[in-house]
Every structure is written in structure tokens, then in C-alpha cells.
């Protein structure tokens, strides 16, 4: 009799365990999960903190968008120069990593409305340069695969400048501090954050050529993923209207004027 009751009890537990597993799989299948690729070495936009958690302006923005969409968003760290390819081949649903909207990129992926206006700057030692032309024939570092890199290749190589691609901007800026290169060409917000801790350096006036970076940063999705693009655009409009976007912006850029990029 005891054996029979034990067997029945075991069968009940097994059934409950199976139901729990099935429920878990069903919940996962029905959950709204959006996979985001990002390059997590680009503060203040995205980086990993000491606990290896994703942090930054782009990360907080996506979290706010996902909360608005009632979706669960997951981040994966990827090299910047592979982000668009990852979207093209469907490895991820979307990519965010201070990605400039450019005509060449629009041929590969679809972009949401811009979420931040952008300018690129040359970071240089104080007192050594005050004009762009003074960097002709100099060694300029840039992150591989960026719009900044293409700008330099198109406009500075012909003047004798040596363009050195880096895997990350942090490596490039570290080499600038060690006097291994003459300048780093980088997004203005990234430069401003770095300069706070490196007072011996400065930046030249921002360049906002819309063929390269002046159109702003946007989230990249697959060319045919019209539904996700629209959902993200709707969510972006919503968090602008309810004040969430401004709170995130002020958290990371308190010394800059309010962002004025449009949802159109």
C-alpha cells in the first residue's frame, strides 16, 4: 500500500513538473522578445559596468521603448563593424549603438526616426591644432566601420593623412593619451565625456555633414521588418510626449541643450 501511494505521489509530481515545463515553453513562445545587438564600449551611449550589465543612454532608451511596447528586450555585445550585417542576416531584430543614418547604410537596413542629433569632432592636444586642415598628413584614429571612418577616407586620405582603424574608440583615445597618434575623430558626446578626465586635450568644432553623420542616430532593423520599425517609431513618439525621453537625455547630457531631433 505504501509503495502504491509513493508511486501515485511520484506520478503526480512528474505530471506537475511536465506541466510547468510546458507552461514555461508556452510563455516563452508567446512572449514579445526583441533581440538588440550593440557594441558595448562606447560610453555614454553603451558600455558594460563592473557587474557586466549593459548601461548607457542607448540602453536606457531601449528599455523605455520596450516598456512602452510591453516587450522584453535582450542585449548582445557585438563588434560595431558587424552590427548591420547581423541585422541583414537576421541574427538580431534590431541594432542600437550610436549608429548614424547615412545613404549607404539605408541601402542595407531600415532606420527608425532619429532619436539624437549628432556631430563628429577631432580630439586633439590643447594648443597644437585649431583648424581641420592642420590635420592633413597627420595620424588620425577612428573606429572601424563608422561613418567617421568613411568621412576621413573620402576627405583626408587625399591630403596625406594616415587613417588608423581601431576596434573601439576607448583604445583609440587611450593611444592618443600616450601620444601614439595625433588625433581621434569621434562623436561629440563621446569626446565630451572623455575630455572631462583629460584636461590636456580639447576638440575642434563639430562637423555635421548630413551625408555622413548629421542626420542623427537611429535604431537599425531589417529592411522588410516594417512592423518592428513602426512599433519603435510609435514608442519613440510616446516617450517624447510623456517626458521619459527628456529625463533620459538630461541624465546623460545635462550640459547640452535639449535634443531637437524630429519624429518625422
C-alpha positions as a Markdown table, in Angstrom:
| # | Residue | x | y | z |
|---|---|---|---|---|
| 1 | Unk | 0.0 | 0.0 | 0.0 |
| 2 | Unk | 2.8 | 2.4 | 0.9 |
| 3 | Unk | 4.6 | 1.6 | -2.4 |
| 4 | Unk | 1.4 | 2.3 | -4.3 |
| 5 | Unk | 0.9 | 5.7 | -2.6 |
| 6 | Unk | 4.5 | 6.6 | -3.2 |
| 7 | Unk | 4.1 | 5.7 | -6.9 |
| 8 | Unk | 1.0 | 7.8 | -7.2 |
| 9 | Unk | 2.7 | 10.7 | -5.5 |
| 10 | Unk | 5.7 | 10.4 | -7.8 |
| 11 | Unk | 3.4 | 10.3 | -10.8 |
| 12 | Unk | 1.6 | 13.5 | -9.6 |
| 13 | Unk | 4.9 | 15.3 | -9.1 |
| 14 | Unk | 6.1 | 14.2 | -12.6 |
| 15 | Unk | 2.9 | 15.5 | -14.1 |
| 16 | Unk | 3.2 | 18.8 | -12.3 |
| 17 | Unk | 6.8 | 19.2 | -13.4 |
| 18 | Unk | 5.8 | 18.4 | -17.0 |
| 19 | Unk | 3.0 | 21.0 | -16.9 |
| 20 | Unk | 5.4 | 23.6 | -15.5 |
| 21 | Unk | 7.9 | 22.9 | -18.3 |
| 22 | Unk | 5.1 | 23.1 | -21.0 |
| 23 | Unk | 3.8 | 26.3 | -19.4 |
| 24 | Unk | 7.3 | 27.8 | -19.4 |
| 25 | Unk | 7.9 | 26.9 | -23.1 |
| 26 | Unk | 4.4 | 28.3 | -24.0 |
| 27 | Unk | 5.2 | 31.6 | -22.1 |
| 28 | Unk | 8.5 | 31.9 | -23.9 |
| 29 | Unk | 6.9 | 31.2 | -27.3 |
| 30 | Unk | 4.1 | 33.8 | -26.6 |
| 31 | Unk | 6.4 | 36.5 | -25.1 |
| 32 | Unk | 7.4 | 39.5 | -27.1 |
| 33 | Unk | 11.1 | 39.3 | -27.1 |
| 34 | Unk | 13.2 | 41.7 | -29.2 |
| 35 | Unk | 16.9 | 40.9 | -29.6 |
| 36 | Unk | 19.1 | 44.0 | -29.8 |
| 37 | Unk | 22.8 | 44.0 | -30.9 |
| 38 | Unk | 25.0 | 46.7 | -29.6 |
| 39 | Unk | 28.8 | 47.5 | -29.2 |
| 40 | Unk | 29.3 | 47.9 | -25.5 |
| 41 | Unk | 32.5 | 50.0 | -25.4 |
| 42 | Unk | 31.1 | 53.4 | -26.3 |
| 43 | Unk | 30.2 | 55.4 | -23.2 |
| 44 | Unk | 28.0 | 57.4 | -22.6 |
| 45 | Unk | 25.9 | 55.5 | -25.2 |
| 46 | Unk | 26.6 | 51.9 | -24.3 |
| 47 | Unk | 29.1 | 50.1 | -22.1 |
| 48 | Unk | 29.3 | 47.3 | -19.5 |
| 49 | Unk | 29.5 | 48.2 | -15.8 |
| 50 | Unk | 31.5 | 46.4 | -13.2 |
| 51 | Unk | 28.7 | 43.8 | -12.9 |
| 52 | Unk | 28.8 | 43.2 | -16.7 |
| 53 | Unk | 25.4 | 44.8 | -17.1 |
| 54 | Unk | 24.6 | 47.0 | -20.1 |
| 55 | Unk | 24.4 | 50.7 | -19.3 |
| 56 | Unk | 24.2 | 54.0 | -21.1 |
| 57 | Unk | 21.9 | 56.4 | -23.0 |
| 58 | Unk | 21.1 | 53.9 | -25.8 |
| 59 | Unk | 20.4 | 51.2 | -23.2 |
| 60 | Unk | 18.1 | 53.3 | -21.1 |
| 61 | Unk | 16.3 | 54.5 | -24.3 |
| 62 | Unk | 15.7 | 50.9 | -25.5 |
| 63 | Unk | 14.4 | 49.9 | -22.0 |
| 64 | Unk | 12.0 | 52.8 | -22.1 |
| 65 | Unk | 10.8 | 51.9 | -25.6 |
| 66 | Unk | 10.4 | 48.2 | -24.7 |
| 67 | Unk | 8.4 | 49.2 | -21.6 |
| 68 | Unk | 6.2 | 51.4 | -23.8 |
| 69 | Unk | 5.7 | 48.4 | -26.2 |
| 70 | Unk | 5.3 | 45.9 | -23.4 |
| 71 | Unk | 8.1 | 43.9 | -24.9 |
| 72 | Unk | 11.1 | 42.2 | -23.3 |
| 73 | Unk | 14.3 | 43.4 | -24.9 |
| 74 | Unk | 17.6 | 41.5 | -24.7 |
| 75 | Unk | 21.1 | 43.0 | -25.5 |
| 76 | Unk | 24.1 | 41.2 | -27.1 |
| 77 | Unk | 27.5 | 42.7 | -27.4 |
| 78 | Unk | 28.9 | 42.7 | -31.0 |
| 79 | Unk | 31.7 | 44.4 | -32.8 |
| 80 | Unk | 30.5 | 47.7 | -34.3 |
| 81 | Unk | 31.5 | 46.7 | -37.9 |
| 82 | Unk | 29.4 | 43.6 | -37.7 |
| 83 | Unk | 26.2 | 45.2 | -36.4 |
| 84 | Unk | 24.5 | 45.9 | -39.8 |
| 85 | Unk | 25.5 | 42.5 | -41.2 |
| 86 | Unk | 23.9 | 40.9 | -38.1 |
| 87 | Unk | 20.6 | 42.7 | -38.9 |
| 88 | Unk | 20.8 | 41.9 | -42.6 |
| 89 | Unk | 21.2 | 38.2 | -41.9 |
| 90 | Unk | 18.5 | 38.1 | -39.3 |
| 91 | Unk | 20.7 | 37.2 | -36.3 |
| 92 | Unk | 19.1 | 40.0 | -34.3 |
| 93 | Unk | 15.9 | 42.0 | -34.6 |
| 94 | Unk | 17.5 | 45.5 | -34.1 |
| 95 | Unk | 20.8 | 47.3 | -33.5 |
| 96 | Unk | 21.5 | 50.4 | -31.5 |
| 97 | Unk | 24.9 | 51.8 | -30.9 |
| 98 | Unk | 25.0 | 55.4 | -31.8 |
| 99 | Unk | 24.5 | 54.4 | -35.5 |
| 100 | Unk | 24.5 | 57.3 | -37.9 |
| 101 | Unk | 21.8 | 57.4 | -40.6 |
| 102 | Unk | 23.7 | 57.5 | -43.9 |
| 103 | Unk | 22.6 | 56.9 | -47.5 |
| 104 | Unk | 24.9 | 53.9 | -47.9 |
| 105 | Unk | 23.6 | 52.3 | -44.7 |
| 106 | Unk | 20.0 | 52.9 | -45.8 |
| 107 | Unk | 20.6 | 50.6 | -48.7 |
| 108 | Unk | 21.3 | 47.7 | -46.2 |
| 109 | Unk | 18.9 | 48.3 | -43.3 |
| 110 | Unk | 15.9 | 50.3 | -42.4 |
| 111 | Unk | 16.1 | 53.0 | -39.8 |
| 112 | Unk | 13.7 | 54.4 | -37.2 |
| 113 | Unk | 13.2 | 58.1 | -36.8 |
| 114 | Unk | 16.4 | 59.7 | -35.4 |
| 115 | Unk | 16.5 | 59.7 | -31.6 |
| 116 | Unk | 19.5 | 62.0 | -31.3 |
| 117 | Unk | 21.2 | 64.6 | -33.4 |
| 118 | Unk | 24.9 | 64.2 | -33.9 |
| 119 | Unk | 28.2 | 65.9 | -34.8 |
| 120 | Unk | 31.7 | 64.4 | -35.1 |
| 121 | Unk | 34.8 | 66.1 | -33.7 |
| 122 | Unk | 38.5 | 65.8 | -33.8 |
| 123 | Unk | 40.0 | 65.3 | -30.3 |
| 124 | Unk | 43.5 | 66.9 | -30.2 |
| 125 | Unk | 46.1 | 68.0 | -27.7 |
| 126 | Unk | 45.4 | 71.6 | -26.5 |
| 127 | Unk | 47.3 | 74.3 | -28.2 |
| 128 | Unk | 48.5 | 72.2 | -31.2 |
| 129 | Unk | 45.6 | 72.4 | -33.7 |
| 130 | Unk | 42.9 | 75.0 | -34.3 |
| 131 | Unk | 41.9 | 74.2 | -37.9 |
| 132 | Unk | 40.8 | 71.0 | -39.7 |
| 133 | Unk | 43.5 | 71.5 | -42.4 |
| 134 | Unk | 46.2 | 71.2 | -39.8 |
| 135 | Unk | 45.4 | 67.5 | -39.5 |
| 136 | Unk | 46.3 | 66.9 | -43.1 |
| 137 | Unk | 49.3 | 64.5 | -43.2 |
| 138 | Unk | 48.7 | 63.6 | -39.6 |
| 139 | Unk | 47.8 | 60.2 | -38.0 |
| 140 | Unk | 44.1 | 60.1 | -37.2 |
| 141 | Unk | 42.4 | 57.3 | -35.3 |
| 142 | Unk | 38.8 | 56.2 | -35.9 |
| 143 | Unk | 36.6 | 53.2 | -35.0 |
| 144 | Unk | 36.3 | 50.7 | -37.8 |
| 145 | Unk | 33.1 | 50.6 | -39.7 |
| 146 | Unk | 31.8 | 54.0 | -38.6 |
| 147 | Unk | 30.6 | 57.0 | -40.6 |
| 148 | Unk | 33.5 | 58.9 | -39.2 |
| 149 | Unk | 35.9 | 56.4 | -40.8 |
| 150 | Unk | 34.2 | 56.8 | -44.2 |
| 151 | Unk | 34.4 | 60.6 | -43.9 |
| 152 | Unk | 38.1 | 60.5 | -43.3 |
| 153 | Unk | 38.7 | 58.1 | -46.1 |
| 154 | Unk | 36.8 | 60.3 | -48.5 |
| 155 | Unk | 38.3 | 63.7 | -47.4 |
| 156 | Unk | 41.6 | 63.3 | -45.6 |
| 157 | Unk | 43.5 | 60.4 | -47.3 |
| 158 | Unk | 43.9 | 62.5 | -50.4 |
| 159 | Unk | 45.7 | 65.1 | -48.2 |
| 160 | Unk | 48.2 | 62.6 | -46.9 |
| 161 | Unk | 46.5 | 61.8 | -43.6 |
| 162 | Unk | 47.1 | 58.3 | -42.2 |
| 163 | Unk | 43.8 | 56.8 | -41.1 |
| 164 | Unk | 44.2 | 54.1 | -38.4 |
| 165 | Unk | 41.1 | 52.0 | -37.7 |
| 166 | Unk | 40.5 | 50.7 | -34.1 |
| 167 | Unk | 38.2 | 48.1 | -32.8 |
| 168 | Unk | 36.9 | 50.5 | -30.2 |
| 169 | Unk | 37.1 | 54.2 | -29.5 |
| 170 | Unk | 38.4 | 53.6 | -26.0 |
| 171 | Unk | 41.5 | 52.0 | -27.4 |
| 172 | Unk | 42.0 | 54.9 | -29.8 |
| 173 | Unk | 41.6 | 57.5 | -27.1 |
| 174 | Unk | 44.0 | 55.6 | -24.8 |
| 175 | Unk | 46.6 | 55.7 | -27.6 |
| 176 | Unk | 46.0 | 59.5 | -28.0 |
| 177 | Unk | 46.8 | 60.0 | -24.3 |
| 178 | Unk | 50.0 | 58.0 | -24.9 |
| 179 | Unk | 51.0 | 60.3 | -27.8 |
| 180 | Unk | 50.9 | 57.3 | -30.2 |
| 181 | Unk | 48.6 | 59.2 | -32.7 |
| 182 | Unk | 47.8 | 62.8 | -33.4 |
| 183 | Unk | 44.0 | 62.9 | -33.2 |
| 184 | Unk | 40.8 | 60.8 | -32.8 |
| 185 | Unk | 37.7 | 61.5 | -34.8 |
| 186 | Unk | 34.7 | 60.6 | -32.7 |
| 187 | Unk | 31.1 | 61.6 | -31.9 |
| 188 | Unk | 30.9 | 64.8 | -29.9 |
| 189 | Unk | 29.2 | 63.3 | -26.8 |
| 190 | Unk | 31.8 | 60.6 | -26.5 |
| 191 | Unk | 34.6 | 63.2 | -26.8 |
| 192 | Unk | 33.0 | 65.5 | -24.2 |
| 193 | Unk | 32.8 | 62.7 | -21.7 |
| 194 | Unk | 36.4 | 61.7 | -22.2 |
| 195 | Unk | 37.7 | 65.3 | -22.1 |
| 196 | Unk | 36.3 | 65.7 | -18.6 |
| 197 | Unk | 39.0 | 63.4 | -17.3 |
| 198 | Unk | 41.7 | 64.5 | -19.8 |
| 199 | Unk | 42.1 | 68.3 | -19.5 |
| 200 | Unk | 45.2 | 68.4 | -21.6 |
| 201 | Unk | 43.1 | 67.7 | -24.7 |
| 202 | Unk | 40.3 | 69.5 | -26.5 |
| 203 | Unk | 38.0 | 69.1 | -29.5 |
| 204 | Unk | 37.7 | 71.2 | -32.7 |
| 205 | Unk | 34.3 | 72.5 | -33.8 |
| 206 | Unk | 31.8 | 69.7 | -34.6 |
| 207 | Unk | 31.3 | 68.6 | -38.2 |
| 208 | Unk | 27.7 | 67.9 | -39.1 |
| 209 | Unk | 27.8 | 66.8 | -42.8 |
| 210 | Unk | 24.5 | 65.1 | -43.4 |
| 211 | Unk | 26.0 | 62.7 | -46.0 |
| 212 | Unk | 27.9 | 61.1 | -43.1 |
| 213 | Unk | 26.5 | 61.9 | -39.6 |
| 214 | Unk | 24.3 | 65.0 | -39.5 |
| 215 | Unk | 21.1 | 63.1 | -40.0 |
| 216 | Unk | 21.3 | 61.7 | -36.5 |
| 217 | Unk | 21.4 | 58.4 | -34.6 |
| 218 | Unk | 18.7 | 55.8 | -35.2 |
| 219 | Unk | 17.8 | 52.2 | -34.5 |
| 220 | Unk | 18.5 | 49.8 | -37.4 |
| 221 | Unk | 16.1 | 47.0 | -38.3 |
| 222 | Unk | 15.7 | 44.6 | -41.2 |
| 223 | Unk | 14.7 | 46.2 | -44.5 |
| 224 | Unk | 11.5 | 44.2 | -44.5 |
| 225 | Unk | 10.7 | 44.5 | -40.8 |
| 226 | Unk | 8.2 | 47.2 | -41.3 |
| 227 | Unk | 6.1 | 46.2 | -38.2 |
| 228 | Unk | 9.0 | 46.5 | -35.8 |
| 229 | Unk | 10.1 | 49.8 | -37.3 |
| 230 | Unk | 6.6 | 51.2 | -36.8 |
| 231 | Unk | 6.4 | 49.9 | -33.3 |
| 232 | Unk | 9.7 | 51.5 | -32.4 |
| 233 | Unk | 8.7 | 54.8 | -34.0 |
| 234 | Unk | 5.4 | 54.8 | -32.2 |
| 235 | Unk | 7.1 | 54.1 | -28.9 |
| 236 | Unk | 9.7 | 56.8 | -29.5 |
| 237 | Unk | 7.0 | 59.3 | -30.2 |
| 238 | Unk | 5.2 | 58.3 | -27.0 |
| 239 | Unk | 8.2 | 58.6 | -24.7 |
| 240 | Unk | 8.9 | 62.0 | -26.1 |
| 241 | Unk | 5.4 | 63.2 | -25.4 |
| 242 | Unk | 5.2 | 61.7 | -21.9 |
| 243 | Unk | 8.6 | 63.2 | -20.8 |
| 244 | Unk | 10.5 | 59.9 | -20.4 |
| 245 | Unk | 12.9 | 60.7 | -23.3 |
| 246 | Unk | 13.8 | 64.1 | -21.8 |
| 247 | Unk | 14.6 | 62.5 | -18.4 |
| 248 | Unk | 16.9 | 60.0 | -20.0 |
| 249 | Unk | 18.6 | 62.8 | -22.1 |
| 250 | Unk | 19.2 | 65.0 | -19.1 |
| 251 | Unk | 20.6 | 62.1 | -17.1 |
| 252 | Unk | 23.4 | 61.6 | -19.7 |
| 253 | Unk | 23.8 | 65.1 | -21.3 |
| 254 | Unk | 23.0 | 67.7 | -18.5 |
| 255 | Unk | 25.4 | 70.2 | -20.0 |
| 256 | Unk | 23.9 | 70.1 | -23.5 |
| 257 | Unk | 20.8 | 71.8 | -24.9 |
| 258 | Unk | 17.7 | 69.7 | -25.2 |
| 259 | Unk | 17.7 | 67.3 | -28.2 |
| 260 | Unk | 15.7 | 68.7 | -31.0 |
| 261 | Unk | 15.6 | 65.8 | -33.4 |
| 262 | Unk | 12.2 | 65.1 | -35.1 |
| 263 | Unk | 10.0 | 62.1 | -35.2 |
| 264 | Unk | 9.4 | 62.8 | -38.9 |
